[in-house]
Structures are given as C-alpha cells and as structure tokens.
Amino acid sequence: MKQITAERGEAIAGQAPSARWTLASLSFSMLLPSLGTSIANVGLPSLAQAFNAAFQDVQWIVLAYLLAITTLVVSAGRLGDIVGRKRLLLIGILLFTMASILCGLAPTLWVLVAARAVQGLGAAMMMALTMAFIGETVPKVRIGSAMGLLGTMSAVGTALGPSLGGVLIASFGSPAIFLVNVPLGVLTFALAFRHLPADISGSKTDRARFDIAGTLLLALTLSAYALAMTIGHGRFGPLNAALLLAAAFGIGFFVFAEARTASPLIRLAAFRDPALSASLAMNIFVSTVMMATLVVAPFYLCRTLGLDEAFVGIVMSSGPVISTLSGVPAGRLVDRLDAPFVIVAGLIAMAAGSIALAVLPGIAGYIAAIAILTPGYQLFQAANNTAVMAHVRPDQRGVISGMLNLSRNLGLITGASVMGAVFALASATSDIATARPEAVASGMRITFAVAAALIAVALVVAVAVYRHLPRAERR
C-alpha cells in the first residue's frame, strides 16, 4: 500500500497541469482557515454593537474558532489517515462553508459563537489534511517549494483579512465578513473534488480504529490549557491556575490511555524520534515569538511612537506583506539546500530580528527588524515542515501534520498570554493602554530580549539534533 501511494504521488507530480491544479486546490484550503481567523477580528466592534453585547462576550467569536482548531486538528489528521484524506478534506470544506452561511445569518450572538466553533472544526480538517496531501502528491525534491507556497497562502489570508473585512463591513455590514467565505468555499470544494487524488481503499481488517477516548482526553486537555492562557485578559488568577492544573492532569491521563490502546490517536513512540520532537518544540518557540509581534507592536507604535490607529495598521501590515513575498522563495531554497541548514539559517535570522526589535528605534527601525524577522520565520516554517513531512509514513501523514499545526497554535496561544504578561511586567504598569511612552519602550526592549532568548533555545535544539542526524535522513 505504501508503494502504491508513493507511485501515485510520483505519477501525479509528473503531470505538470494536474500538479498545478492540485497545488491550487491545496492553496485555497490553506487560505480559507487563515482568512477565517484574521477577518473576524476586525468585525468585533461592529458585532458587539449589532448584538448589544459586551466586548468580553464577542471575543468568544474569535476564541470559539481558535479553540476548535487547537483541540481538534490532531484528531482531524488522524481521522483522515483512517477514513481517507480526500473524503475528510471535502467534508471539512463543506462544514466550513455551511458554517460560514450560518455565521452570516446568526440571529443571536451565541448562535454565531456555535457556528464559529463548527467553522473551526472545518478549518481544523483543512489545515491538517492540506499539509498531509503535500507529502502524498508532491515529489520529495519539491516539497520545500510546496510548503513555501502554503506558507505564502497562509500569510495572504492573514494580511487580507483586516483590509477585506473593513471594506465588507463598510459596504455590506458585519455579516459579509462571514458570507464572503461561501463563494471561496464552493470554489475550493470544486477544485479539491476535481483535482485531488482519490483515496485508496484498504481492507476493513487493515483499517485502524479511531481512538475516541484519546480524542476526548486530548480535546479536554487542550481546551483547559487554551482557556488558562486566554481568559482573564493577561491576569493570571485562581481560575487560570485551576485550568492549568487540569491540563497537567489531562496530559498524564492522555499518556496513560495512549500507552494502553491498540490504535492510539498519537503513537507515543513517535516522540522517541529526536528530529520530530525537536521540530514540534521549535515550532512552539517560534510561534510564541511571532505572536509577540502582534501583541506588543500596536502598543509600542501607538504609545511610544505616537502613531494613530490607521498608521499603526499600515506599519503592522509590513509583516504579512513581507511574509507573503518571502514564502515561495523560502520554499525553493529548502529544495536546493538541506532542510536542517535552512532551519538554522531561519532561526539565526529570527534571533537577529528579535534583537533588532529590542534595540532599533523609530518606525524605520521597526520595519527593518520585521524585514529580518519575517523572512527568517518563513525559512524556518518551510524547512521545518519539509524536514518532518518528507519522511512520514503514508498512514501517519494526517496525524503528524495535525501535530505540526497544533504545536504552532499552542505557540500562538502561549505567546498571546505569556509574552503579553512579560510586556506588561516589563512596562511596570497595570494598564498598558495608558502607560507612559518610555515605559512601553522599556517593555518592548525587554520583551524582545526574551524573544531572542527563546529563539536561541530553539537554535541550540536544532544544532544539537541535526548535527548527529545522518545526511540521508535530513530530508
């Protein structure tokens, strides 16, 4: 079966037009989930007004979506390995599209929140299985370019969301930020249905069972951790501590359960592979740092540099724009060089960018630092994903892809909470929105000094693991 899958991937890759349409369908499958995240943020003020709700309540529109992705992305990947990736990806696209309609027509806030959770489930399927398909449909020598393309599409979705959302709200009202996903979802479904390779049916005896108990345990554990990191708006209270404790117990129960089931959600033996464990850990560190730029930069640009909100948005858009432009070149570089070499190069660039954010003053200094940090991030992502997915067994591509996406999401959630807390503590103020300019500047310096230290840890991990890895196993 593995041989058949490999031969099928090579045959598909050899047909240039078919391969291009396959990559087009996967690109849209990556674009929609990132657009679904970024476009909703800009609509929160108008949604709060439309539903006559407090801002803390409308934040659940974003949180429900992110929680669904974080808690279900690994399970979605594993289910795709069992029942068929194309089948489940099409279901995910359909769920995302139908939930988008319900979001746009939702009569109450909590119907909207529930619809966003369903939309997040569809997004989890799309994110996990899109990357898994790369390993199946693209030859190894071009996996880096394909991963770079997916990184570009993710950045396009992130960059496009705020501006597109603003235009849609001004022209058609807040429901339009959800309904815009409908034609895009229909197009994505049609492309995927037509151009993705069909699932290969195995015998029922060869098919693994889906680990329902493990899925529930992991979902509850990740929900507890995500809520601990997000509720309280940066203030860590007894409820946060209780949720973190519940997450710690959940990890223990999950490991215990997985070690005793014949068909586990995650094979614990996989973590004995130092390259995989290192990739997941580095992904968390890197995503934590990238989230810090989104959490800290608005306060620095506004409070310290005195920019108005419109100009802050323009300056901050430099990051997604640079990320969009650097994704594909980063992937091509991975194809030409060893993935571990590019991982190290990307981390060095990220460390330099973090230090630059800490020391370079003014708008020009901020943009220059982002211009170093963001291409480094794209280099790391393309190379890290390639290093992992190039050697994954066909029957494990979905779950490993889900784990990569999970590690990224955990880093983003941790970065929003922990790096935000570091910034507040370093600024020596209880209210960042009214802090003195020099206090915010001090917080910026210390936060990105910590960020540089996190990247340095990731760099040490990369060097320690890959220096002993045989060259044949590096990609």
N, C-alpha and C positions, 0 to 999 in steps of 0.2 A: 504493500500500500504506500509506503514511503517513497519507493522508487517511482510508482505511477504518479504520485503528486509532484515529485521533482521533475519528471519528464514533461508533465503537463505544464508546469511553470516555465520550463525552457522553451516549449513549443509556443506558448503564448507570447513570451518575451521576444521570440524570433519574428513574430508578425508585427511589424512596426505600427501600422494603423490600429490594430487591435490593442496593442500595448498602450498606445496613446489614449485611446478611449477608456481603457481600464484605469489608467492613472487619472484621467479626468473625473471618472465617477468616484474614485477614492479621494480625490482632492475636494470635491463638493461634500463628501461625507466627513471630511475633517473641518471644512469651513463652517458648516452649519452649527456644530456644538459650540465653537468659539464665538461665533456671532450671537448665539443664544445667550451666552454669558454676558458679553460686553454691551449688547444693545439694551438689555433690561435695566442696567444701572442708571442710564441717563433718563429713564422714564419714571424713576421712583418719586420725584416731587409731584409730577402731574398725576400719577396713580394715587398718591396719598390724598391729593385734592379730590380726585374723582370718586374715591371710596370714603372720603371723610374719615381717614384713618391716621393714626399716629405714625411717625416715621419708623419707630421701632417695629410696628406691625408690618409695614410694607417692605421692610428689609427681608422678611420671610419669602418674598417673591424671588429674591436672589439666592437666599440661603437654601430654600427647598430644592432648587435646581442643582446647586453645588453639592448638597448632601446626597441627593440621589445618585449623582455621578460618582462621588467618592465612595459611597458604600456599596455600589453595585457594579463598578467597572470590572473588577476581577471576576465576579460571578458571571457577568455577561460574556467575558472572554472564554471562560471555561465551558459555559453552555454552548457557545459557538463551536468549540472543539468537539463537542459530543454530538450535537444535532445537525451541524452544518453551518459554516460561516456565512455563506451567501443567504441562506434561508433566514438566519437570525439578523443579519445586517438589514435585509429588506424589511423585516418586522420592526427593527429599530427605527428605520427611516419613516415607516408608516406611523409608528407611535409618535415620533417627534412631530410629524406633520399634522396629525389629527389633534394632538395636544395643543399645537400652536393655534388651531382654529378655536378650541375651547378656551384658550387663554384670551384670545381676542374678543370672544363673546361672553366671557365670565360675568355673571350678574353681581357677584359679591367678591370681596377680597379673598375669602378663604376658598372659594371655588377656583379662583385664579391660582392661589398657592398650591392647591391639589393638582391642578393642571400642569403647573410648572414642575412638580415632582414627577409626573408621568413624562413630561418632556425631557426631564433629566435622565429618566430610565432609557428613553430612546437615544439620548446623547451618549450615555454610557456604552450602549451596544455599538454605536457608530464609532466611537473613539477606540474601543478595544479591538474591534474586528477590522477596522481600516488598516491599522498598522500590521495586524496579523496577515492580511492579504498581500502586503508588500513582500513578505518572505515567501509567499506562495507563487506570486505572479511575476516577480522581477528577478533576473539572474543576480547572483552574488556580486558580480563586478559592478552592478549599477544600483545596489541597494542604497548606498550613500546618497546618490542623486535623488532617488525616490523619497528618502527620509527628509532630505533638504526641501523638496517640493512640499511635503506635508507640513513641515515647519513654516514654510512661507505662507501656505493657506491658513494655518492657524493664526499667524501674525496678521494676515489680511482681515480675518474675521474680527480679531481684537481691535485693529486700527479702524475698521469700517464701522463698527457698532455705534460708538458715540456720535459720530457725524451723521450717519444714516438715520439713527434714532432721533436726533434732534430735528432733522428735516421732516421725517414722517410725522412726528408729534405736532410740529408747527402746521403741517399741511392737512393731516387727516385725523389727528387725535391719538391718544396713547394706545388704543387697540391695534393701530397699524404696526407698532414695533413687533407684535407677535404674528400678525397676519402676513407680514412680508415673508415669513418663513414658508408659507404654504406653496407658492409657485416654485420656490427654490427646492422645497422638499419633493414636489412632484417631478421636477427635472432630475434630481438626484436619484430618486427611485427608478425612473425610466432608464437612466444611464447604467445604474447598477444591475438592474434586471436584464438589460440587453447585453452588457459587455463583461460582467464579472464571470469567471469560470464556474461551472456548475459544481455543486457538492458531489463528492464521491460517496456512494452509499456502501457502508460496510455491513457485515452480518450482525444480527442482533446480539449474538454471543460475544462479538468483538467490541461492542459498544460499552463504554464505561457508564456507570450510573452517575447521575448528578447528585452532588453532596448537599442535600437540603439543610441538614443540621449545621454543617460548616458554613454554608452561605448565611444562615440566620445569625450565627455567632459572630462572623466577621462583620456583617452589616451593623449589628448592635454595638460591637466594639468600636468600629469606625465612626458610627453616629455619636457615641459618647465622647470620643476624642474630638471630633469636629465641633460639637456643641461646646465642649470645655474650652476650645480655642476661640470661639466666636461670640458666645453670649457674654454679656457684661460690658461689651464695647471697650475692651482693654483693661478692665478692672477685674482682678482675679479674686473671687470671693469663695465662700464655702461651697456654693453650688458647682463652681468650676472645679474645685478640689475633689468633690464627690464624683463628678463625671470622669475626671482623670483617673481616680482610683477604680471606678467601674471599668474604664478602658483597660487598665493594667490587669485586672482580674479576667476581663474578656480575652485578652491575649493568651493568658495561661490556659483558660478553658478551651480556646481555639486550638492551641498547640496539642493539648491533651486529646481532643477529639480527632484531629487530623492524623495523629500517630496511630489511631486505632480503627480507622475506616479503610476499607479495601479500595475505595475510589475517592481519594480526598480532593477537595477543591484546590488546594495547593500542596504539592508534594514537598514535604519538609526537606527531603534530600536535596532539592534544588538549591537550597541555601548553603550546601556544602561546596558549591561551585564558587570560588572566590571572586571570579570575574562578574557573575550575576549579582552577588551580594554587594560588591563594590559599586556596580552600576546603579543599583537601587539607592544605596546610601548617598552616592554623589548626586543623584537626581534630586534627592530631598534637600541637600545643602544648597545646590544651585538654584532651585525653585524658591527656597526661602529668601535668598538674596534678591532674586528678581522681583519678588513681591514687595520687598523693602523699598524698591524704587517707586512703586505705585503708591505705597502707604505714606512715605516720608516726603517725597518730592513736592506734592502740592503745597504742603505747609511751608517748606523751605522757599519755594518760588514765590508764594504769596506773602508770607510774614517777613522773610529776610530780604528778598529782592524787590518786594513791593509791587508785584505784577497783579493785574486784575484777573478775574476768573477766565475771561476769554483768552488772554495772552498765556495764562498758565496751561490751558488746554492745547494751544498751538505749540508751545515749547515741549510739553509732555508727549505730543504726537510724534516727536522726532524719534522716540524709541521704537514704536511699532513700525514706522516708515523704514528705519534702518534695518529692523528685523526682517521686514518683507523683502528688502533688496538683497539681504545677505544670506537668506535661507538656501536658495538654489546653488550659488557659488560654494557655500559651505559643504553642501552635499557632494558636489563634484570633486572638491578637494579630498573628501573622505574616500572617494572611489580611487583616487590616484595615490594616496598615501595610506599607511597603516592607520586603522581607526584609533588605537591607543595613542599614537603620536598626535593625532588631531585632538583627541580628548585632552591631553596635557597642554597642547597649544591653546585650546579654548579656555581652559582653566587659568592659564597664565594671563591671557587677555582679560578675563573676568576679574582676576585679582588686581591687575593694573587699573582697570576701570573703576573698581571699588575704591582703591586708594585715591584715584583722581577725583571721584565724587567727594571724598573726605577733605581734599586739600585745595582743589582748584576753585577759585571764587567766581561769582557772577554767572550770567546767562551763558556766555561763551564757554566758561569752564564746565558748566553742567552739560551742555550739548557735546563738548569734546569728550567728556567722560563717558557719556552714553554711547558715543560713536566708537568707543573702545570696548565697553562692556557688552553691548548688544550683539555685535558680530561674534564675540567670544562665546556668548550663550548659544548662538546658532551653530557654531562649530562644535561645541560640546554636545548639544542635543542630537545633531545629525550623526556624529561619530558614536555617541553612547548608544543610541537606538540601533545603529548598524551593528555595533560590536555584540549586542545582545541577540538581535533577531536573526543575524546571519547563521547562527549555529543552533537555533532552537529546533527541537524535534517537531515534525509536522503536527503531531497530535497535541502539542503543548503551546503552539503559537498564540492561540487566543488568550490563554491564561497568563502567559508571560507578557504579552502586550498589555493586558489589563493591569499587571503588576507595575509595569513601567508608568502607565498613566496614573495609577494610584499613588506611586511614590512622588510623582510631580504634584498631584493635588494635595497630598499631605504637606509637601514643602510650601505650597502656596498658602494653605490654611495656617500652618505654623508661622510663616513669615508675617502674615497679616497680624497675628496676635503677638508673637514673641518680639519681632523686630519693631512693631508698634510700641510695645511696652519698653523696649530698650530706648527708643527715641524719646518717649515721654520722660523716662527716668533720667536720661542724659540731658534733657532740656530743663530739668529741675522745676517743673511746673505741673499743676494738676489739670490745666486746661490749655492744650496746645493752640487752640483757635485764638486765644488772647495772649499768648506768650510774647515776650519781648523778642525783637529780631535777633539780637545777639544770642539769646538762649536757644532759639531754634537753630541758628547756625552751629552752635556748640553741639546740639543734639544730632545734627546732620553729620558732623565730623566723627563723633563717637560711634554712631550707628553704622556708618560705612567702614569704620575701622574694624568693628565687629564683623561686618560682612566680609571684608578682606580676610579676616582670620578664618571664617567658615570656608571660604574658597581655598585657603591654604591647607586646611584639613583635608578637603576633597582632593587637592593636588597630591598630598602625601599618600592618600589611599590609592590614587591612580598609579603613582610611581611604584609603590610597594607591591601592587598586584601585577601590573603589566610587565615589570622588568623581569619577572620569573616565568612569564607565560610563553610557551613555545610559539615561534612565529606563525606556524601553520594554524594555530588556534586563535589568532588575533582578529580574524575577520571571517 
